[in-house]
Amino acid sequence: MSLDADLARHEATIQKLESARDDLLRQLEELDLKLLSEKAQYSQLRNHKVAIHALPNELLGLVFGLAHSSLRFDRPDAQRLRFLVHTSWVCTRWRQVILRTPLLWNTIAMTVFSGFEGYAPAQESLLAHLERSGDAYLDMEFFLATDNPKDFLPFFDTIGSHSKRWRRLSVEMNSADIPIVRKVLQNLEVPKLEHFSLNIWETSEKGLLSPRTPYPTIAPQIFMKGATDLCLLRLAGAALGSLHPQSTSIRILHVGGWEKSFFTWAQFRSLLESLPRLENLSLHELCIRHNTRNPLDQPAPMNLPNLRRLRLHSPFTPIDRILPLLSMPKLEQVSLHTLETFESPVMPTVTYLHLNGCAFDDVHYEELFASFPNIQHVSVDEYAYLLYNMLRHSLPPVNDATTAPNSNSNPNPNSTTCPWSSLHTLTVRDLASSEVNVFVEMVRQRKEAQVPIKTVRLDRRGRNVVRLKHKGDQLAEHTSVVSWDGTESWPPGLGYEDPHDLV
């Protein structure tokens, strides 16, 4: 009996202790909750002492907007979104400000991967931006890294439902089903659209790359209700000739060629002459065919009365076949990218020339001098090393005190033999150390010949190689040296970052 009594006594003690432990754990849990609540209230009250707490919500939203905008073009998409998420975790007020500030959500940069149709997180992220942006305008850039046509429709339907708020839309697609894209965009209303860029690398219809065929059409096929505010249009790849918008307000046109197609001269002329306000034209890897078997069938020249800036990049068709057919009475700036040869009629109105990746020889620089006699500003890179010697040729003789007044020398700085006598600004990118001596000597000789280069703009590399060659002081004696580490946007004065520029 004593054993049974001991068991009963121990069992009762165990139950009593377990009950006491449960009470203590419950009290500890309640204590933890009270502690968390007190800490939260303490942190909230402490936040009131921070100077930033005194800012009204409007200014706080502006601070967040400036910080977020600084991440838009130098960070991956996920990091820009992570900034908003992490900032919203700081306190309840910050979260409310972020969620209720539409301008923090109206700029969308996103990569759409294969499987977008059935991947809820990607769709939810896109919808969150669209909904939280309220009624603010939308600036969006997308890269569709999917070849699945089933992903196109839900994507375009999602952003298309907000088309009335589009301000800038840039879409680059790895592949596309043209009829699907055309059907979605055909009747959308885009009253605020100012910037539209569409680059399609390939179509769902695989085929041979040759022979090239003419583009299907240049007739408007999307935004058929009109895009009255459209200012910048870029069509590249398979989008060219298949997805042209209905608009005549375009001032900036960027055309990117496709390796499967070519422009007939009639198509090219019809496209450009349908844009009466065109001021800036960029042609990228374009193939234009205007030759026929009939030698008497000559292409009609094209008149571009308002064009001010022309950019040419890796043209498939030699530019000497195209430029003579263009009448551009107001052309001021020409940008040449990755050209091996150059030939053009005289364009006296051009005052600015940009060269990038153009390894011209002496003959082609002579063509440049003859074609653009009134150049005032030139921007070059390391490929233009021969230019420095060319700018020293045929300079007017230096005025000397010993020269007789009736000397046959010609001190006139506007001598027709002087290359670019009006040149006053030279921008040099990536100056090679081997060219420093020639470069500095060219600047000195032009100053002594009374055709000085008044301003030289050098990037960091250029300044370093000049310093290492101990030519900085000598260069500064003959010109004003300006530090310049920026990038030259096209066209100048665009006012915002163009994420899908082809050049």
C-alpha positions as CSV (number, residue, x, y, z in Angstrom):
1,M,0.0,0.0,0.0
2,S,2.9,2.3,0.7
3,L,4.0,2.0,-3.0
4,D,0.6,3.0,-4.3
5,A,0.5,6.0,-1.9
6,D,3.9,7.1,-3.1
7,L,2.9,6.9,-6.8
8,A,-0.3,8.9,-6.1
9,R,1.6,11.5,-4.2
10,H,4.3,12.0,-6.9
11,E,1.6,12.1,-9.6
12,A,-0.2,14.8,-7.7
13,T,3.0,16.7,-7.3
14,I,3.8,16.4,-11.1
15,Q,0.4,17.7,-12.0
16,K,0.7,20.6,-9.6
17,L,4.2,21.5,-11.0
18,E,3.0,21.2,-14.6
19,S,0.0,23.5,-13.9
20,A,2.4,26.0,-12.2
21,R,4.7,25.8,-15.2
22,D,1.8,26.4,-17.6
23,D,0.8,29.4,-15.5
24,L,4.3,30.8,-15.6
25,L,4.6,30.2,-19.4
26,R,1.3,32.0,-19.9
27,Q,2.4,34.8,-17.7
28,L,5.7,35.0,-19.6
29,E,3.9,35.1,-22.9
30,E,1.7,37.9,-21.6
31,L,4.8,39.7,-20.3
32,D,6.5,39.3,-23.7
33,L,3.4,40.8,-25.4
34,K,3.4,43.7,-23.0
35,L,7.1,44.2,-23.5
36,L,6.8,44.3,-27.3
37,S,3.9,46.8,-26.9
38,E,5.9,49.0,-24.6
39,K,9.0,48.8,-26.9
40,A,6.8,49.7,-29.9
41,Q,5.3,52.7,-28.1
42,Y,8.8,53.7,-26.8
43,S,10.2,53.6,-30.4
44,Q,7.3,55.5,-31.7
45,L,7.7,58.2,-29.1
46,R,11.5,58.3,-29.7
47,N,10.9,58.8,-33.4
48,H,9.1,62.0,-32.5
49,K,12.4,63.4,-31.3
50,V,14.2,62.7,-34.6
51,A,14.4,65.8,-36.8
52,I,13.0,64.1,-39.9
53,H,9.8,63.4,-38.0
54,A,9.0,67.1,-38.1
55,L,8.8,67.1,-41.8
56,P,5.3,67.0,-43.2
57,N,4.2,64.0,-45.2
58,E,4.5,66.0,-48.5
59,L,8.2,66.8,-47.9
60,L,8.9,63.3,-46.6
61,G,7.5,61.9,-49.8
62,L,9.7,64.2,-51.8
63,V,12.8,63.0,-49.9
64,F,11.8,59.4,-50.7
65,G,11.2,60.2,-54.3
66,L,14.6,61.8,-54.7
67,A,16.3,58.8,-53.1
68,H,14.4,56.4,-55.2
69,S,15.0,58.3,-58.5
70,S,18.7,58.1,-57.9
71,L,18.5,54.3,-58.0
72,R,16.4,54.1,-61.2
73,F,19.2,53.9,-63.8
74,D,22.2,52.5,-62.0
75,R,20.7,49.6,-60.0
76,P,18.9,46.4,-60.9
77,D,15.1,46.4,-60.8
78,A,15.0,44.4,-57.6
79,Q,17.1,46.8,-55.7
80,R,14.9,49.8,-56.6
81,L,11.8,47.9,-55.3
82,R,13.7,46.7,-52.3
83,F,14.4,50.4,-51.3
84,L,10.6,51.0,-51.1
85,V,10.0,47.8,-49.2
86,H,12.8,48.3,-46.6
87,T,12.0,52.0,-46.2
88,S,8.3,51.1,-45.4
89,W,9.5,48.9,-42.6
90,V,11.0,51.8,-40.6
91,C,7.8,52.9,-39.0
92,T,4.0,53.0,-39.6
93,R,4.1,56.6,-40.8
94,W,6.8,56.0,-43.4
95,R,4.9,53.0,-44.7
96,Q,1.8,55.1,-45.1
97,V,3.7,57.9,-46.9
98,I,5.3,55.4,-49.3
99,L,2.1,53.6,-50.1
100,R,0.2,56.9,-50.5
101,T,2.8,58.6,-52.7
102,P,1.9,57.7,-56.4
103,L,5.1,59.2,-57.8
104,L,7.1,56.5,-56.0
105,W,5.3,53.8,-58.0
106,N,4.7,55.3,-61.4
107,T,8.2,54.5,-62.7
108,I,8.3,50.8,-63.5
109,A,11.4,48.9,-64.7
110,M,10.8,45.2,-65.0
111,T,12.1,42.0,-66.8
112,V,9.4,39.6,-67.8
113,F,10.6,36.0,-67.8
114,S,9.1,32.9,-69.4
115,G,6.1,31.7,-67.4
116,F,4.7,35.1,-66.6
117,E,1.2,33.9,-67.4
118,G,1.2,31.5,-64.4
119,Y,3.6,33.2,-62.1
120,A,1.6,35.1,-59.6
121,P,4.4,37.1,-57.8
122,A,5.5,38.8,-61.1
123,Q,1.9,39.7,-61.9
124,E,1.2,40.9,-58.4
125,S,4.4,43.1,-58.4
126,L,3.3,44.7,-61.7
127,L,-0.3,45.2,-60.5
128,A,1.0,46.7,-57.2
129,H,2.9,49.4,-59.1
130,L,0.0,50.2,-61.4
131,E,-2.6,50.4,-58.5
132,R,-0.4,52.3,-56.1
133,S,0.5,54.9,-58.7
134,G,-3.1,56.1,-58.6
135,D,-3.9,58.4,-61.5
136,A,-0.3,59.5,-62.0
137,Y,1.4,59.3,-65.4
138,L,3.3,56.1,-66.1
139,D,7.0,55.8,-67.2
140,M,7.7,52.2,-67.9
141,E,10.5,50.1,-69.4
142,F,10.2,46.4,-69.9
143,F,12.4,43.6,-71.3
144,L,10.4,40.5,-72.3
145,A,12.9,37.7,-72.1
146,T,10.3,35.1,-73.0
147,D,9.5,33.3,-76.3
148,N,6.2,32.0,-75.1
149,P,3.3,33.7,-76.9
150,K,1.0,32.9,-73.9
151,D,3.0,35.4,-71.8
152,F,2.4,38.3,-74.2
153,L,-1.4,38.6,-73.8
154,P,-1.6,38.8,-70.0
155,F,1.3,41.2,-69.9
156,F,-0.1,43.6,-72.6
157,D,-3.6,43.3,-71.2
158,T,-2.3,44.3,-67.7
159,I,-0.5,47.4,-68.8
160,G,-3.0,48.2,-71.6
161,S,-5.8,48.7,-69.0
162,H,-3.8,51.8,-67.9
163,S,-2.9,53.1,-71.3
164,K,-4.6,56.5,-70.7
165,R,-1.8,57.2,-68.1
166,W,1.1,56.1,-70.3
167,R,3.7,58.9,-70.7
168,R,6.8,56.9,-71.6
169,L,6.8,53.2,-72.7
170,S,9.9,51.3,-73.8
171,V,9.5,47.6,-74.6
172,E,12.3,45.3,-75.8
173,M,11.2,41.8,-76.7
174,N,13.4,38.7,-77.3
175,S,10.7,37.4,-79.6
176,A,7.1,38.3,-80.4
177,D,4.0,37.2,-82.1
178,I,3.3,40.3,-84.2
179,P,-0.5,39.7,-84.7
180,I,-1.0,39.4,-80.9
181,V,1.0,42.6,-80.2
182,R,-0.8,44.4,-82.9
183,K,-4.3,43.3,-81.7
184,V,-3.6,44.5,-78.2
185,L,-2.2,47.9,-79.1
186,Q,-4.4,48.6,-82.1
187,N,-7.3,50.5,-80.4
188,L,-5.7,51.6,-77.1
189,E,-6.3,55.2,-76.1
190,V,-2.9,57.0,-75.4
191,P,-3.7,60.7,-74.9
192,K,-0.6,61.3,-72.7
193,L,1.9,59.2,-74.5
194,E,5.1,61.1,-75.4
195,H,7.7,58.4,-75.7
196,F,7.2,55.1,-77.4
197,S,10.0,52.6,-78.0
198,L,9.4,49.1,-79.4
199,N,12.3,46.8,-80.3
200,I,11.5,43.2,-81.3
201,W,14.6,41.0,-81.9
202,E,12.8,38.1,-83.6
203,T,9.4,36.9,-84.5
204,S,7.7,33.6,-83.7
205,E,8.0,32.7,-87.4
206,K,11.5,31.5,-87.8
207,G,12.9,31.7,-91.3
208,L,16.0,32.3,-93.4
209,L,17.9,35.6,-92.9
210,S,18.4,36.0,-96.7
211,P,17.3,37.1,-99.1
212,R,16.0,40.3,-97.6
213,T,12.4,41.2,-98.3
214,P,10.7,44.6,-98.2
215,Y,9.1,45.7,-95.0
216,P,5.4,44.7,-95.1
217,T,4.0,48.2,-94.7
218,I,4.6,51.6,-93.1
219,A,0.9,52.3,-92.8
220,P,-0.3,53.0,-89.2
221,Q,-1.4,49.8,-87.4
222,I,-1.4,50.6,-83.7
223,F,-2.9,53.4,-81.6
224,M,-5.5,54.0,-84.4
225,K,-7.4,56.5,-82.2
226,G,-4.3,58.7,-82.5
227,A,-1.3,59.6,-80.3
228,T,-1.5,63.4,-80.4
229,D,1.3,64.0,-77.9
230,L,3.8,61.4,-79.2
231,C,7.1,63.1,-79.5
232,L,9.7,60.3,-79.6
233,L,9.2,57.1,-81.6
234,R,11.6,54.2,-81.8
235,L,10.8,51.2,-84.0
236,A,13.5,48.5,-84.3
237,G,13.8,45.0,-85.5
238,A,10.5,43.2,-86.4
239,A,8.5,46.1,-85.1
240,L,9.6,48.2,-88.0
241,G,7.1,47.8,-90.9
242,S,4.6,46.0,-88.7
243,L,3.7,48.2,-85.7
244,H,3.7,51.8,-86.8
245,P,1.5,54.2,-84.6
246,Q,-1.0,56.6,-85.9
247,S,0.6,60.0,-85.2
248,T,2.0,63.0,-87.1
249,S,3.3,64.9,-84.0
250,I,6.6,63.0,-83.9
251,R,9.7,65.2,-83.6
252,I,12.3,62.4,-82.8
253,L,12.4,59.3,-84.9
254,H,14.7,56.4,-84.3
255,V,14.6,53.6,-86.8
256,G,16.5,50.4,-86.2
257,G,16.9,48.0,-89.1
258,W,16.2,44.2,-89.2
259,E,18.4,41.7,-90.9
260,K,15.5,40.1,-92.7
261,S,14.1,43.2,-94.3
262,F,14.9,46.4,-96.3
263,F,13.2,49.7,-97.0
264,T,12.3,50.5,-100.5
265,W,13.0,54.1,-101.3
266,A,9.3,54.8,-101.7
267,Q,8.6,53.4,-98.2
268,F,11.5,55.3,-96.6
269,R,10.5,58.6,-98.3
270,S,6.8,58.1,-97.4
271,L,7.6,57.4,-93.8
272,L,9.8,60.5,-93.3
273,E,7.6,62.9,-95.3
274,S,4.6,61.8,-93.3
275,L,6.1,63.5,-90.2
276,P,6.0,67.3,-90.9
277,R,7.4,68.1,-87.4
278,L,10.4,65.8,-87.6
279,E,13.5,67.5,-86.2
280,N,15.7,64.6,-85.1
281,L,16.4,61.4,-87.1
282,S,18.4,58.4,-86.1
283,L,19.1,55.5,-88.5
284,H,20.5,52.3,-87.0
285,E,21.8,49.5,-89.2
286,L,19.3,50.3,-91.9
287,C,19.1,48.8,-95.3
288,I,17.6,51.0,-98.0
289,R,17.4,50.0,-101.6
290,H,16.5,52.5,-104.3
291,N,18.4,51.1,-107.3
292,T,16.5,49.5,-110.1
293,R,17.5,47.7,-113.3
294,N,16.3,50.7,-115.3
295,P,19.1,53.4,-115.3
296,L,16.5,56.0,-116.2
297,D,14.5,55.3,-113.1
298,Q,16.1,57.6,-110.6
299,P,14.7,58.0,-107.0
300,A,13.0,61.3,-106.2
301,P,14.8,63.4,-103.7
302,M,13.3,63.8,-100.2
303,N,12.7,67.1,-98.5
304,L,13.1,67.3,-94.7
305,P,12.5,71.0,-94.1
306,N,12.7,71.0,-90.3
307,L,15.4,68.3,-89.6
308,R,18.1,69.7,-87.3
309,R,19.9,66.6,-86.1
310,L,20.9,63.4,-88.0
311,R,22.5,60.3,-86.4
312,L,23.8,57.4,-88.5
313,H,24.9,54.1,-87.0
314,S,26.4,51.2,-88.9
315,P,24.4,51.7,-92.0
316,F,24.0,48.6,-94.2
317,T,23.5,50.8,-97.2
318,P,26.4,53.2,-97.9
319,I,25.5,56.7,-96.8
320,D,26.9,58.1,-100.1
321,R,23.8,56.6,-101.7
322,I,21.4,58.1,-99.3
323,L,22.6,61.6,-98.2
324,P,22.6,63.1,-101.7
325,L,18.9,62.3,-101.9
326,L,18.1,64.2,-98.7
327,S,17.4,67.9,-98.7
328,M,17.9,69.2,-95.1
329,P,18.2,73.0,-95.2
330,K,18.2,73.4,-91.4
331,L,20.5,70.5,-90.4
332,E,22.8,71.6,-87.6
333,Q,24.2,68.5,-86.0
334,V,25.5,65.2,-87.4
335,S,26.5,62.1,-85.4
336,L,28.4,59.3,-87.0
337,H,28.8,55.9,-85.3
338,T,30.8,52.9,-86.4
339,L,31.4,54.0,-90.0
340,E,34.3,52.9,-92.1
341,T,33.9,55.3,-95.0
342,F,32.3,58.7,-95.5
343,E,31.2,60.7,-98.5
344,S,28.5,63.4,-98.6
345,P,27.5,66.5,-100.4
346,V,28.4,69.8,-98.9
347,M,26.2,70.7,-95.9
348,P,27.1,74.3,-94.9
349,T,24.5,74.6,-92.1
350,V,26.1,71.8,-90.0
351,T,28.1,73.2,-87.0
352,Y,28.4,70.2,-84.7
353,L,29.9,66.8,-85.5
354,H,30.0,63.7,-83.3
355,L,32.3,60.8,-84.2
356,N,32.1,57.5,-82.3
357,G,34.0,54.4,-83.4
358,C,34.8,55.8,-86.8
359,A,38.3,54.8,-87.8
360,F,38.6,57.1,-90.8
361,D,41.7,57.6,-92.9
362,D,43.1,60.8,-94.4
363,V,40.9,60.6,-97.4
364,H,37.7,60.4,-95.4
365,Y,38.7,63.3,-93.1
366,E,39.3,65.4,-96.2
367,E,35.7,64.4,-97.1
368,L,34.5,65.6,-93.7
369,F,36.3,68.9,-94.1
370,A,34.7,69.4,-97.5
371,S,31.2,68.3,-96.5
372,F,31.0,70.3,-93.3
373,P,33.0,73.4,-93.8
374,N,31.5,75.4,-91.0
375,I,32.0,73.1,-88.1
376,Q,32.3,74.8,-84.7
377,H,32.2,71.9,-82.2
378,V,33.6,68.3,-82.7
379,S,33.3,65.4,-80.4
380,V,35.6,62.4,-81.0
381,D,36.9,59.3,-79.3
382,E,40.2,57.3,-79.5
383,Y,39.4,56.1,-83.0
384,A,39.9,59.6,-84.4
385,Y,43.7,59.8,-83.7
386,L,44.4,60.7,-87.3
387,L,42.2,63.8,-87.0
388,Y,44.8,65.7,-84.9
389,N,47.4,65.6,-87.6
390,M,44.8,66.5,-90.2
391,L,43.8,69.6,-88.3
392,R,47.4,70.8,-88.5
393,H,47.5,70.6,-92.3
394,S,47.2,73.7,-94.5
395,L,47.1,76.1,-91.6
396,P,47.5,79.8,-92.4
397,P,51.1,81.0,-91.9
398,V,51.9,82.5,-88.6
399,N,52.1,86.3,-88.4
400,D,55.7,87.4,-87.7
401,A,57.0,90.8,-86.9
402,T,59.7,90.4,-89.5
403,T,57.1,89.7,-92.3
404,A,56.9,92.6,-94.7
405,P,53.5,94.2,-95.2
406,N,53.5,93.3,-98.9
407,S,54.4,89.7,-98.2
408,N,52.7,87.0,-100.1
409,S,51.7,85.2,-96.9
410,N,48.1,84.8,-96.2
411,P,47.3,85.6,-92.5
412,N,43.6,85.3,-93.1
413,P,42.2,82.7,-90.6
414,N,39.3,82.1,-92.9
415,S,41.5,80.8,-95.6
416,T,39.6,78.2,-97.7
417,T,42.5,75.8,-97.3
418,C,42.3,75.8,-93.5
419,P,40.4,72.8,-92.2
420,W,37.5,73.9,-90.0
421,S,38.6,77.4,-89.4
422,S,35.5,78.0,-87.3
423,L,36.2,75.2,-84.9
424,H,36.3,76.5,-81.3
425,T,35.3,73.5,-79.1
426,L,36.8,70.0,-79.2
427,T,35.5,67.2,-77.0
428,V,37.8,64.2,-76.7
429,R,36.8,60.9,-75.1
430,D,39.5,58.3,-74.1
431,L,42.5,60.1,-75.4
432,A,45.3,57.7,-76.0
433,S,48.7,58.4,-74.3
434,S,50.5,57.9,-77.6
435,E,48.5,60.8,-79.1
436,V,49.0,63.4,-76.4
437,N,52.0,65.1,-78.0
438,V,50.4,65.4,-81.4
439,F,47.2,66.6,-79.8
440,V,48.9,69.3,-77.8
441,E,51.0,70.4,-80.7
442,M,47.9,70.6,-82.9
443,V,46.2,72.9,-80.4
444,R,49.4,75.1,-80.2
445,Q,49.8,75.4,-83.9
446,R,46.2,76.4,-84.5
447,K,46.4,79.1,-81.9
448,E,49.5,80.5,-83.4
449,A,47.9,80.4,-86.9
450,Q,44.9,82.5,-85.5
451,V,42.4,79.6,-85.8
452,P,42.4,78.6,-82.1
453,I,40.5,75.9,-80.4
454,K,39.2,77.9,-77.5
455,T,37.8,75.1,-75.4
456,V,39.0,71.5,-75.0
457,R,36.8,69.1,-73.0
458,L,38.6,66.0,-71.6
459,D,37.2,63.1,-69.7
460,R,39.0,61.5,-66.8
461,R,41.2,59.3,-68.9
462,G,42.2,62.2,-71.1
463,R,43.1,64.4,-68.2
464,N,45.2,61.6,-66.7
465,V,47.2,60.9,-69.8
466,V,47.9,64.6,-70.3
467,R,49.1,64.9,-66.7
468,L,51.3,61.8,-67.0
469,K,52.9,63.2,-70.1
470,H,53.5,66.5,-68.3
471,K,51.6,68.4,-71.0
472,G,48.9,69.8,-68.8
473,D,50.5,73.3,-68.4
474,Q,51.4,73.5,-72.0
475,L,47.9,72.6,-73.1
476,A,46.4,75.2,-70.7
477,E,48.6,77.9,-72.2
478,H,46.9,77.6,-75.6
479,T,43.3,76.7,-74.7
480,S,40.7,76.4,-71.9
481,V,40.7,72.9,-70.6
482,V,37.4,71.8,-69.2
483,S,36.7,68.6,-67.2
484,W,33.9,66.7,-68.9
485,D,32.9,63.2,-67.7
486,G,29.3,63.1,-68.8
487,T,27.6,61.2,-71.6
488,E,26.2,63.0,-74.6
489,S,22.5,62.3,-74.8
490,W,20.7,62.1,-78.1
491,P,19.1,64.3,-79.0
492,P,20.6,66.9,-76.8
493,G,18.2,68.3,-74.2
494,L,16.0,65.3,-74.1
495,G,15.6,65.8,-70.4
496,Y,15.4,62.2,-69.2
497,E,17.2,58.9,-69.5
498,D,16.4,56.9,-72.6
499,P,16.8,53.3,-71.4
500,H,16.6,51.5,-74.8
501,D,18.7,53.7,-77.1
502,L,20.2,51.4,-79.7
503,V,23.5,53.3,-80.0
